[in-house]
Amino acid sequence: MGYQPKIPSFSGEAGDLVMVESFVSTVEGRLRVFGWDDDVVAMMVLDNLTGRARTAVEGAGGKARTSWVAMKAVLQRRFGIKRPATHWWSKFGSLQQAGRETAAAFLTRVGLVINQLARHTDRPDMDQVRDAVFKGLRSPEIAMAVKVREWASLEDIQDFVDDLGFRDGSSA
């Protein structure tokens, strides 16, 4: 039969000595070394989940029981380190459109950070959102077009940028 590498167990209980990040790191390391498929890893990990961790994965539905990627997301969301509000405000204040990232993708990322802020603290007001988008967009033309208007929501800014046709974020 050959060597079968061991997957550690994880319960998610308060006294569990294995923290979720360490557990995920161990599984990911074995995944890289042994080249397992996503569904094989999910099956092996599910066999080693107990307590609250198993309940969280089984209750999540979808692919959480059959895909390591989905299972890992459930475990990290449920048992991972909670980031303080200051982390998300810092991330919000330093948002920048990446090299090949489209303006639309950048605005989606802005929305994800806003959602995290809303979960942990207060949602930024629209002036703060407009200023963050203005500072973060790579295209000066799009940035200025956003800066000089009043907005009711980030979705309005997204629709405006989409209507301009500036999807690549670098042309005017």
MIMARVEX-498167 format. One line per 10 residues: number of its first residue (from 1); for each residue x, y, z of N, C-alpha, C, O, CB. Coordinates in Angstrom, 2 decimals. Atoms other than C-alpha are relative to their C-alpha. Glycine has a CB too. Example, Ala and Ser with C-alpha at 12.3 -4.5 7.8 and 13.67 -1.06 7.14 Angstrom:
1> 0.89:-1.19:0.00:12.30:-4.50:7.80:0.90:1.20:0.00:1.94:1.18:0.66:-0.99:0.03:1.25  -0.82:-1.19:-0.06:13.67:-1.06:7.14:-0.77:1.09:0.73:-0.26:2.20:0.90:0.41:0.46:-1.42
! end
This chain:
1> 0.83:-1.20:0.00:0.00:0.00:0.00:0.86:1.25:0.00:0.46:2.25:-0.59:-0.94:0.01:1.21  -0.88:-1.16:0.03:2.89:2.40:0.60:-0.27:0.94:1.16:-1.18:0.74:1.96:-0.16:0.73:-1.30  0.06:-0.99:-1.07:3.37:5.37:2.89:-1.22:0.89:-0.16:-1.45:1.44:-1.24:1.27:0.85:0.02  1.14:-0.90:-0.02:0.24:7.32:3.79:0.30:1.14:0.98:0.28:0.92:2.19:-1.32:-0.76:0.40  -0.29:-1.11:-0.90:1.11:10.77:5.17:-1.21:0.32:0.87:-2.35:0.22:0.44:0.42:1.25:-0.81  1.06:-0.27:-0.97:-0.87:11.72:8.23:-0.47:1.45:-0.10:0.34:2.38:-0.17:0.48:-0.29:1.42  0.62:-1.33:-0.09:-3.25:14.67:8.21:-0.32:0.19:1.49:-0.93:-0.68:2.10:-1.32:0.12:-0.92  0.31:-0.22:-1.42:-3.49:16.20:11.70:-1.51:0.15:0.20:-2.25:0.44:-0.74:0.73:1.24:0.53  1.41:-0.23:-0.30:-6.83:16.39:13.42:-0.17:1.46:0.43:0.78:2.12:0.86:-0.51:-0.97:1.12  0.33:-1.37:-0.40:-8.54:19.70:14.11:-1.43:0.01:0.48:-2.33:-0.49:-0.20:0.21:1.02:-1.18
11> 1.34:-0.01:-0.57:-11.53:20.29:16.35:-0.64:1.39:0.05:-1.86:1.51:0.07:0.04:-0.58:1.39  0.56:-1.34:-0.14:-11.90:24.06:16.57:-0.43:0.32:1.41:-1.01:1.38:1.66:-1.15:0.17:-0.93  0.37:-0.24:-1.40:-12.44:23.72:20.31:0.97:1.00:0.62:2.10:1.14:0.16:-0.01:-1.33:0.81  -0.81:-1.03:-0.66:-11.11:26.43:22.61:1.33:-0.56:0.49:2.34:0.15:0.45:-0.76:0.62:1.16  -1.22:0.59:-0.53:-8.53:24.04:24.10:0.86:-0.68:-1.06:1.90:-1.25:-0.74:-0.33:-0.98:1.06  -0.74:0.67:1.07:-7.37:22.75:20.71:1.39:0.63:-0.13:1.51:1.85:-0.30:-0.76:0.10:-1.35  -1.37:-0.52:0.08:-3.59:23.08:20.60:0.38:0.37:-1.42:1.32:1.14:-1.63:0.97:-1.02:0.54  -0.31:-0.30:1.40:-3.61:23.22:16.81:-0.89:1.16:-0.44:-2.11:1.01:-0.52:-0.21:-1.27:-0.92  0.77:-1.14:0.49:-4.68:26.65:15.61:-0.29:-0.19:-1.48:0.44:-0.90:-2.17:0.77:1.34:0.25  0.43:0.25:1.38:-6.45:26.82:12.25:1.08:0.37:-1.01:1.24:-0.33:-2.01:-1.26:0.78:-0.29
21> -1.03:-0.40:0.96:-3.60:28.67:10.49:1.11:-1.04:-0.07:1.64:-1.32:-1.15:0.58:1.37:0.36  -1.01:1.05:-0.04:-1.12:26.01:11.60:-0.52:-1.26:-0.68:0.20:-1.92:-1.43:0.42:-0.30:1.45  0.63:1.16:0.62:-3.52:23.26:10.58:-0.02:0.14:-1.52:0.38:-0.78:-2.24:-1.44:-0.19:0.54  0.07:-0.25:1.44:-4.08:24.80:7.14:1.40:-0.05:-0.62:1.58:-0.63:-1.69:-0.67:1.38:-0.28  -1.37:-0.01:0.50:-0.34:25.35:6.69:0.55:-1.43:-0.13:1.21:-1.75:-1.12:0.90:0.82:0.93  -0.44:1.40:0.05:0.37:21.68:7.49:-0.64:-0.73:-1.17:0.04:-1.43:-1.92:-0.33:-0.71:1.32  0.70:0.66:1.10:-2.27:20.45:5.07:0.52:0.51:-1.34:0.78:-0.28:-2.25:-1.54:0.24:0.11  -0.51:-0.57:1.26:-1.08:22.85:2.35:1.39:-0.52:-0.32:1.69:-0.82:-1.48:0.02:1.54:0.08  -1.35:0.53:0.21:2.51:21.68:2.83:-0.04:-1.43:-0.52:0.69:-1.77:-1.45:0.80:0.04:1.30  0.13:1.39:0.46:1.49:18.05:2.41:-0.62:-0.05:-1.39:-0.25:-0.91:-2.20:-0.85:-0.82:0.98
31> 0.61:-0.09:1.32:-0.65:18.98:-0.58:1.07:0.26:-1.06:1.08:-0.37:-2.12:-1.08:1.10:-0.03  -1.07:-0.33:0.94:2.40:20.52:-2.29:0.97:-1.18:-0.18:1.35:-1.50:-1.30:0.77:1.23:0.47  -0.98:1.09:0.06:4.73:17.62:-1.43:-0.56:-1.21:-0.73:0.13:-1.82:-1.55:0.43:-0.39:1.41  0.56:1.24:0.54:2.37:14.81:-2.39:-0.86:0.21:-1.24:-1.26:-0.76:-1.88:-0.81:-0.68:1.05  0.74:-0.29:1.22:0.47:16.56:-5.21:-1.43:-0.52:-0.02:-1.93:-0.90:-1.08:0.72:-0.55:-1.15  1.37:0.50:-0.06:-2.97:15.51:-4.03:-0.97:0.92:-0.74:-0.74:2.13:-0.84:-0.44:-0.16:1.46  1.08:-0.78:0.61:-6.08:16.63:-5.89:-0.84:0.64:1.11:-0.86:0.16:2.24:-0.89:-0.89:-0.92  0.83:-0.75:-0.94:-8.43:19.10:-4.19:-1.02:-0.89:0.71:-1.19:-0.79:1.92:-0.72:1.12:-0.74  1.04:0.85:-0.60:-11.17:16.50:-3.63:0.59:-1.07:0.91:-0.04:-1.46:1.89:-0.84:-0.66:-1.09  -0.67:0.99:-0.85:-8.72:13.95:-2.19:0.39:0.62:1.33:0.20:0.02:2.39:1.24:-0.58:-0.71
41> -0.37:-0.71:-1.23:-7.42:16.50:0.30:-1.25:0.23:0.86:-1.21:0.02:2.07:0.69:1.34:-0.33  1.24:-0.26:-0.74:-10.99:17.41:1.28:-0.46:-1.26:0.72:-0.86:-1.20:1.88:-1.10:0.50:-0.94  0.43:1.25:-0.61:-11.83:13.76:1.93:0.90:-0.37:1.19:0.41:-0.79:2.23:0.01:-1.13:-1.05  -0.94:0.32:-1.07:-8.68:13.23:4.02:-0.17:0.93:1.19:-0.15:0.49:2.34:1.44:0.07:-0.52  0.16:-0.97:-1.08:-9.19:16.41:6.02:-1.32:-0.23:0.73:-1.36:-0.22:1.96:0.06:1.45:-0.55  1.31:0.23:-0.62:-12.89:15.73:6.62:0.06:-1.17:0.98:-0.56:-1.14:2.04:-1.06:-0.26:-1.07  -0.15:1.16:-0.89:-11.92:12.37:8.13:0.71:0.37:1.30:0.59:-0.36:2.28:0.78:-1.10:-0.71  -0.76:-0.40:-1.19:-9.72:14.26:10.63:-0.56:1.22:0.70:0.06:1.74:1.64:1.42:0.26:-0.39  0.67:-1.10:-0.70:-12.11:17.05:11.60:-0.92:-0.58:1.06:-1.61:-1.57:0.82:-0.78:0.91:-0.99  0.89:0.42:-1.07:-13.94:16.69:14.89:-0.66:1.24:0.60:-0.32:2.37:0.25:0.78:-0.80:1.09
51> 0.60:-1.08:-0.77:-16.13:18.79:17.15:-0.58:1.13:-0.83:-1.24:0.91:-1.85:1.00:0.55:0.93  0.54:-1.20:0.64:-16.98:22.34:16.13:0.49:0.16:-1.43:-0.24:0.66:-2.28:0.37:1.24:0.81  -0.54:-0.14:1.35:-14.72:22.20:13.07:-0.79:-0.86:-0.98:-1.15:-0.41:-2.07:1.50:-0.39:-0.03  0.76:0.89:0.88:-16.55:19.23:11.59:-1.43:0.53:-0.18:-1.97:0.52:-1.28:-0.03:-1.45:0.57  1.35:-0.56:0.06:-19.92:20.77:12.45:-0.05:1.21:-0.93:-1.00:1.36:-1.70:-0.49:0.39:1.40  -0.05:-1.19:0.86:-18.91:24.03:10.71:0.07:-0.38:-1.46:-0.64:0.19:-2.29:1.20:0.88:0.37  -0.15:0.42:1.40:-17.84:22.26:7.52:-1.27:-0.70:-0.49:-1.75:-0.42:-1.59:1.22:-0.94:-0.16  1.22:0.71:0.42:-20.87:19.95:7.42:-1.19:0.94:-0.12:-2.06:0.73:-0.97:-0.32:-1.12:1.00  1.11:-0.95:0.06:-23.22:22.87:8.07:0.13:1.05:-1.08:-0.84:1.75:-1.39:-0.13:0.67:1.31  -0.23:-1.05:1.00:-21.67:25.09:5.41:-0.66:-0.32:-1.34:-0.97:0.59:-2.11:1.48:0.20:-0.20
61> 0.61:0.38:1.26:-23.15:23.13:2.53:0.92:0.26:-1.18:2.13:0.44:-1.01:-1.30:0.75:-0.20  -0.79:-0.24:1.21:-22.02:23.65:-1.04:1.12:-1.00:-0.14:0.94:-2.20:0.12:0.57:1.42:0.00  -1.16:0.86:0.23:-18.59:22.28:-1.82:0.89:-0.16:1.22:1.95:-0.77:1.13:0.81:0.54:-1.14  -0.86:0.01:-1.19:-17.27:22.64:1.73:0.42:-1.41:0.41:1.48:-1.58:1.00:-0.72:0.66:1.15  -0.35:1.38:-0.37:-17.30:18.86:2.21:0.82:-0.71:-1.06:1.45:-1.72:-0.77:-1.26:-0.80:0.28  -0.65:0.72:1.10:-15.83:17.93:-1.18:1.15:0.75:-0.64:1.82:0.21:-1.52:-1.01:-0.33:-1.05  -1.08:-0.80:0.58:-13.35:20.71:-2.00:0.85:0.58:1.12:0.34:1.26:2.02:-0.58:1.14:-0.90  -0.90:-0.54:-1.02:-10.30:21.58:0.10:-0.03:1.52:-0.02:0.00:2.15:1.04:1.44:-0.52:-0.21  0.02:-1.46:0.10:-10.40:25.15:-1.19:-1.21:0.57:0.74:-1.08:1.52:1.52:-0.01:0.45:-1.48  1.22:-0.46:-0.67:-14.00:25.60:-0.01:0.05:-0.31:1.49:-0.35:0.51:2.32:-1.24:-0.64:-0.64
71> -0.10:0.40:-1.40:-13.37:23.70:3.23:0.94:0.92:0.76:0.64:1.35:1.88:0.48:-1.46:0.11  -0.98:-0.89:-0.63:-10.31:25.80:4.02:-0.61:1.37:0.26:-0.40:1.95:1.33:1.26:0.14:-0.90  0.65:-1.31:-0.17:-12.33:29.00:3.50:-0.96:-0.03:1.18:-1.00:0.92:1.96:-0.75:0.41:-1.28  0.93:0.12:-1.12:-15.00:27.78:5.94:0.76:-0.02:1.32:0.40:0.68:2.26:-0.86:-1.27:-0.14  -0.77:0.12:-1.24:-12.41:26.83:8.56:0.68:1.32:0.38:0.68:1.71:1.54:1.05:-1.11:-0.14  -0.67:-1.27:-0.30:-10.48:30.08:8.25:-0.99:1.08:0.40:-0.72:1.87:1.31:0.81:0.46:-1.22  1.01:-1.00:-0.34:-13.62:32.19:8.33:-0.54:-0.24:1.42:-0.77:0.71:2.18:-1.16:-0.02:-1.03  0.61:0.34:-1.29:-14.98:30.36:11.38:1.00:0.02:1.16:0.66:0.45:2.26:-0.64:-1.35:-0.08  -0.94:0.18:-1.09:-11.81:29.74:13.39:1.28:0.82:-0.14:2.17:0.74:0.70:0.36:-1.44:0.11  -1.22:-0.77:0.25:-9.23:32.13:11.92:0.14:1.20:0.91:-0.74:1.55:1.69:0.02:0.46:-1.42
81> -0.30:-1.20:-0.78:-7.64:35.14:13.48:-0.91:1.12:-0.47:-1.02:1.38:-1.67:1.50:0.41:-0.15  0.87:-1.14:0.33:-10.05:38.04:13.60:0.86:1.25:-0.09:1.57:1.60:0.85:-1.13:0.18:1.07  -0.78:-1.21:0.19:-8.48:41.16:12.22:-0.69:1.18:0.68:-1.91:1.33:0.56:0.21:0.28:-1.51  0.62:-1.15:-0.66:-9.04:44.31:14.26:-0.42:1.06:-1.01:0.05:1.09:-2.15:0.96:0.61:1.03  0.50:-1.06:0.87:-10.85:47.29:12.81:1.13:0.87:-0.55:1.07:1.33:-1.68:-1.00:0.87:0.75  -1.12:-0.83:0.47:-7.56:49.21:12.60:0.67:-0.60:-1.22:1.14:0.13:-2.09:1.03:0.19:1.12  -0.58:0.67:1.18:-6.27:46.61:10.12:-0.78:0.39:-1.26:-0.19:0.73:-2.28:-0.01:-1.54:0.19  0.83:-0.27:1.17:-9.21:47.21:7.79:0.01:1.49:-0.37:-0.03:1.83:-1.55:-1.44:-0.46:0.25  -0.11:-1.43:0.32:-9.03:51.02:8.11:1.34:0.29:-0.68:1.40:1.10:-1.60:-0.14:0.86:1.27  -1.32:-0.18:0.63:-5.32:50.83:7.24:-0.03:-0.50:-1.44:0.48:0.15:-2.35:1.09:-0.74:0.81
91> 0.12:0.57:1.35:-6.07:48.60:4.26:-0.83:0.93:-0.89:-0.48:1.16:-2.05:-0.63:-1.41:0.06  0.86:-0.91:0.75:-8.85:50.97:3.16:0.78:1.25:-0.42:0.66:1.72:-1.56:-1.23:0.40:0.84  -0.76:-1.23:0.28:-6.52:53.98:3.37:1.15:-0.19:-0.96:1.69:0.79:-1.48:0.52:0.56:1.26  -1.16:0.23:0.87:-3.81:52.32:1.29:-0.37:-0.75:-1.28:0.52:-1.27:-1.96:1.05:-0.77:0.75  0.41:0.70:1.22:-5.87:50.83:-1.54:0.60:0.65:-1.24:0.53:1.87:-1.42:-1.54:-0.01:-0.10  -0.57:-0.47:1.26:-4.10:51.12:-4.90:-0.35:-1.01:-1.08:-0.31:-2.22:-0.85:1.54:0.19:0.11  0.26:0.87:1.14:-5.05:49.72:-8.29:1.32:-0.65:-0.41:2.30:0.04:-0.66:-0.64:0.79:-1.19  -1.21:0.75:0.35:-2.51:47.00:-9.11:0.29:0.09:-1.49:-0.57:0.47:-2.28:-0.13:-1.46:0.44  -0.50:-0.10:1.37:-0.51:46.83:-12.34:-0.96:-0.36:-1.11:-1.30:0.50:-1.92:1.16:-0.84:-0.13  0.89:0.43:1.09:-2.81:44.81:-14.60:-1.47:-0.08:0.45:-2.32:-0.56:-0.30:0.45:-1.37:-0.53
101> 1.37:0.03:-0.53:-5.92:45.15:-12.43:-0.85:1.03:-0.73:-0.44:2.18:-0.89:-0.01:0.26:1.53  0.90:-0.95:0.65:-8.85:46.74:-14.23:-0.59:0.93:1.05:-0.58:0.64:2.24:-1.14:-0.75:-0.77  0.67:-0.93:-0.92:-10.63:49.72:-12.73:-1.19:-0.70:0.65:-1.45:-0.51:1.84:-0.46:1.28:-0.74  1.16:0.73:-0.53:-13.72:47.49:-12.33:0.43:-0.97:1.10:-0.23:-1.06:2.14:-0.74:-0.75:-1.12  -0.49:0.95:-1.01:-11.71:44.85:-10.44:0.47:0.75:1.25:0.25:0.30:2.37:1.16:-0.86:-0.57  -0.44:-0.81:-1.14:-10.15:47.55:-8.25:-1.20:0.46:0.83:-1.17:0.39:2.06:0.81:1.22:-0.50  1.20:-0.45:-0.72:-13.60:48.92:-7.37:-0.68:-1.15:0.73:-1.24:-0.94:1.80:-0.98:0.65:-0.98  0.53:1.17:-0.70:-14.75:45.41:-6.50:0.81:-0.25:1.26:0.25:-0.57:2.31:0.03:-1.25:-0.92  -0.87:0.19:-1.16:-11.75:45.10:-4.17:-0.28:1.06:1.07:-0.27:0.76:2.26:1.48:0.05:-0.41  0.39:-1.06:-0.94:-12.66:48.46:-2.59:-1.26:-0.43:0.75:-1.35:-0.28:1.97:-0.24:1.36:-0.75
111> 1.24:0.46:-0.61:-16.13:47.03:-1.96:0.22:-1.11:1.02:-0.44:-1.14:2.06:-0.95:-0.48:-1.06  -0.30:1.08:-0.95:-14.68:43.94:-0.27:0.58:0.55:1.30:0.23:0.09:2.39:0.98:-1.00:-0.63  -0.57:-0.61:-1.20:-12.66:46.09:2.12:-1.08:0.76:0.77:-1.11:0.72:2.00:1.18:0.95:-0.37  1.11:-0.70:-0.66:-15.72:48.25:2.84:-0.88:-0.99:0.76:-1.32:-0.71:1.87:-0.85:0.79:-1.04  0.81:1.02:-0.68:-17.67:45.08:3.67:0.69:-0.49:1.27:0.02:-0.73:2.28:-0.27:-1.18:-0.94  -0.74:0.40:-1.20:-14.93:44.03:6.10:-0.10:1.09:1.08:-0.27:0.79:2.26:1.48:-0.30:-0.34  0.14:-1.10:-0.96:-15.05:47.46:7.72:-1.40:-0.03:0.64:-1.54:0.15:1.85:0.24:1.37:-0.69  1.37:0.03:-0.52:-18.82:47.17:8.07:-0.18:-1.14:1.00:-0.98:-1.01:1.93:-1.00:-0.15:-1.16  0.09:1.13:-0.94:-18.38:43.80:9.83:0.69:0.30:1.32:0.27:-0.20:2.36:0.60:-1.25:-0.63  -0.84:-0.19:-1.19:-15.79:45.10:12.31:-0.14:1.37:0.65:0.25:1.54:1.81:1.43:-0.22:-0.37
121> 0.08:-1.36:-0.52:-16.55:48.79:12.77:-1.04:0.74:-0.83:-1.98:0.14:-1.34:1.39:0.73:-0.05  0.93:-0.79:0.81:-18.36:51.61:11.01:0.38:-0.04:-1.47:1.55:-0.12:-1.83:-0.03:1.45:0.49  -0.19:-0.07:1.44:-18.80:51.69:7.27:0.49:1.42:-0.33:-0.02:2.39:0.23:-1.33:-0.34:-0.79  -0.45:-1.35:0.37:-16.88:54.60:5.67:-1.13:0.78:-0.68:-1.98:0.20:-1.35:1.23:-0.06:-0.93  1.02:-0.79:0.68:-19.02:57.50:4.49:0.41:0.18:-1.47:1.53:-0.16:-1.85:-0.19:1.40:0.70  -0.25:-0.08:1.44:-19.26:58.27:0.77:1.14:0.95:-0.36:1.82:0.74:-1.37:-1.25:0.44:-0.72  -1.15:-0.87:0.27:-16.74:61.13:0.94:1.30:-0.79:0.18:2.24:-0.64:-0.61:-0.01:1.24:0.93  -1.19:0.83:-0.21:-14.20:58.67:2.36:0.17:-1.01:-1.13:1.28:-1.25:-1.58:-0.09:-0.73:1.36  -0.06:0.96:1.10:-15.07:56.11:-0.32:0.48:0.68:-1.27:1.37:0.18:-1.96:-1.39:-0.65:-0.24  -0.41:-0.74:1.20:-14.76:58.69:-3.10:1.47:0.36:0.05:2.17:0.22:-0.95:-0.84:1.26:-0.17
131> -1.41:-0.36:-0.14:-11.40:59.87:-1.75:0.92:-1.21:-0.15:1.98:-1.11:-0.76:0.24:0.68:1.34  -0.82:1.21:0.12:-10.07:56.31:-1.46:0.06:-0.46:-1.46:1.12:-0.87:-1.93:-0.56:-1.13:0.89  0.03:0.38:1.41:-11.15:55.54:-5.03:0.86:0.98:-0.81:1.63:0.56:-1.67:-1.45:-0.01:-0.54  -0.79:-1.04:0.69:-9.64:58.84:-6.26:1.50:-0.26:0.17:2.25:-0.24:-0.81:-0.36:1.40:0.55  -1.42:0.22:-0.28:-6.28:58.10:-4.57:0.49:-1.33:-0.57:1.67:-1.46:-0.93:0.25:0.04:1.49  -0.43:1.34:0.37:-6.25:54.44:-5.60:-0.03:-0.32:-1.48:0.68:-1.21:-1.93:-0.82:-0.96:0.69  0.08:0.30:1.44:-7.18:54.55:-9.28:1.29:0.41:-0.71:1.87:1.46:-0.43:-1.20:0.73:-0.62  -1.23:-0.24:0.76:-4.24:54.37:-11.66:-0.19:1.10:-1.06:0.73:1.88:-1.30:0.47:-1.30:-0.68  0.26:-0.98:1.06:-5.84:56.50:-14.39:-0.39:1.36:0.59:-1.39:1.46:1.29:-1.11:-0.51:-0.94  0.36:-1.32:-0.52:-5.79:60.23:-13.56:-1.34:0.50:-0.56:-2.07:1.23:0.12:1.09:1.01:-0.33
141> 1.25:-0.44:0.61:-8.70:60.78:-15.96:-1.22:-0.58:0.73:-2.17:0.14:1.04:-0.04:-0.39:-1.47  1.11:0.63:-0.71:-10.97:58.28:-14.24:-0.06:0.55:1.43:-1.14:0.86:1.94:0.15:-1.54:0.01  -0.06:-0.48:-1.38:-9.82:59.42:-10.80:-0.62:1.38:0.12:-1.41:1.63:1.03:1.45:0.03:0.50  0.54:-1.36:-0.05:-10.64:63.06:-11.54:-1.49:0.00:-0.28:-2.24:0.75:0.34:0.73:0.91:-1.01  1.44:0.09:0.30:-14.02:62.12:-13.05:-0.77:-0.48:1.23:-1.91:-0.06:1.46:-0.25:-0.95:-1.19  0.63:0.48:-1.24:-14.82:60.29:-9.80:0.04:1.08:1.07:-0.94:1.28:1.79:0.71:-1.29:0.50  -0.22:-0.98:-1.07:-13.44:63.04:-7.54:-0.97:1.17:-0.06:-1.39:1.67:0.98:1.41:0.51:-0.07  0.78:-1.24:0.13:-15.55:65.90:-8.94:-1.51:-0.20:0.11:-2.27:0.75:-0.03:0.31:0.64:-1.32  1.43:0.27:-0.11:-18.93:64.21:-8.47:-0.37:-0.43:1.41:0.47:-0.88:2.20:-0.42:-1.07:-1.01  0.55:0.54:-1.25:-21.13:63.39:-5.51:-0.59:-1.37:-0.31:-1.17:-1.58:-1.37:-1.10:0.97:0.61
151> 0.44:1.37:0.23:-22.00:59.72:-5.12:-0.88:-0.48:1.15:-0.67:-0.11:2.30:1.20:-0.94:-0.16  0.87:0.58:-1.02:-24.74:57.84:-3.29:0.54:-1.34:0.49:0.28:-1.75:1.62:-1.43:-0.18:-0.55  -0.50:1.32:-0.37:-22.93:54.49:-3.30:1.22:-0.37:-0.86:1.46:0.23:-1.90:-1.11:-1.06:-0.14  -1.11:0.53:0.79:-19.87:52.60:-4.49:-0.52:-0.60:-1.30:0.14:-0.52:-2.34:0.79:-1.05:0.81  0.60:0.59:1.20:-22.16:50.81:-6.93:-0.22:1.07:-1.08:-0.05:0.80:-2.26:-1.34:-0.68:0.34  0.16:-1.09:0.96:-22.91:54.19:-8.55:1.34:0.34:-0.67:1.39:0.59:-1.87:-0.58:1.26:0.70  -1.33:-0.25:0.57:-19.18:54.77:-9.01:0.36:-1.12:-0.97:0.87:-0.85:-2.06:1.07:0.12:1.13  -0.30:1.13:0.88:-18.80:51.27:-10.48:-0.76:0.12:-1.32:-0.19:-0.09:-2.39:-0.35:-1.31:0.69  0.80:-0.15:1.21:-21.65:51.87:-12.93:0.54:1.13:-0.88:0.60:0.99:-2.10:-1.47:0.28:0.36  -0.55:-1.13:0.73:-20.16:55.23:-13.92:1.28:-0.40:-0.74:1.43:-0.10:-1.92:0.29:1.17:0.95
161> -1.26:0.43:0.61:-16.72:53.73:-14.58:-0.28:-0.99:-1.13:0.34:-0.92:-2.19:0.95:-0.63:1.05  0.37:0.94:1.05:-18.30:50.87:-16.54:-0.56:0.73:-1.21:-0.23:0.39:-2.35:-1.03:-1.02:0.52  0.60:-0.76:1.10:-20.32:53.36:-18.63:1.04:0.77:-0.80:0.89:0.96:-2.00:-1.04:0.95:0.54  -1.06:-0.72:0.70:-17.16:55.29:-19.45:0.78:-0.92:-0.93:1.41:-0.48:-1.89:0.95:0.65:0.99  -0.73:0.96:0.83:-15.70:52.12:-20.90:1.48:-0.07:0.36:2.29:-0.57:-0.43:-0.14:0.36:-1.46  -1.41:0.01:-0.45:-12.47:52.53:-18.92:0.31:-1.27:0.76:0.80:-1.20:1.88:0.30:1.22:0.88  -0.19:1.28:-0.71:-12.23:48.84:-18.02:1.46:-0.29:0.30:1.75:-0.91:1.32:-0.57:-1.14:-0.82  -1.41:0.31:-0.28:-8.45:48.68:-18.28:0.61:0.98:0.98:1.72:0.75:1.47:0.81:-0.01:-1.30  -0.46:-0.93:-1.02:-8.06:51.67:-15.97:1.18:0.84:-0.41:1.70:1.58:0.42:0.34:-0.74:1.21  -1.17:-0.78:0.38:-5.26:53.20:-18.02:-0.23:0.90:-1.20:0.60:1.75:-1.50:1.14:-0.91:-0.29
171> 0.25:-0.85:1.17:-6.87:54.77:-21.08:-1.04:1.05:0.33:-1.85:0.87:1.24:-0.46:-0.84:-1.20  0.96:-1.07:-0.24:-8.85:57.96:-21.23:-0.84:0.24:-1.22:-1.71:1.11:-1.21:0.69:1.28:0.41
! end
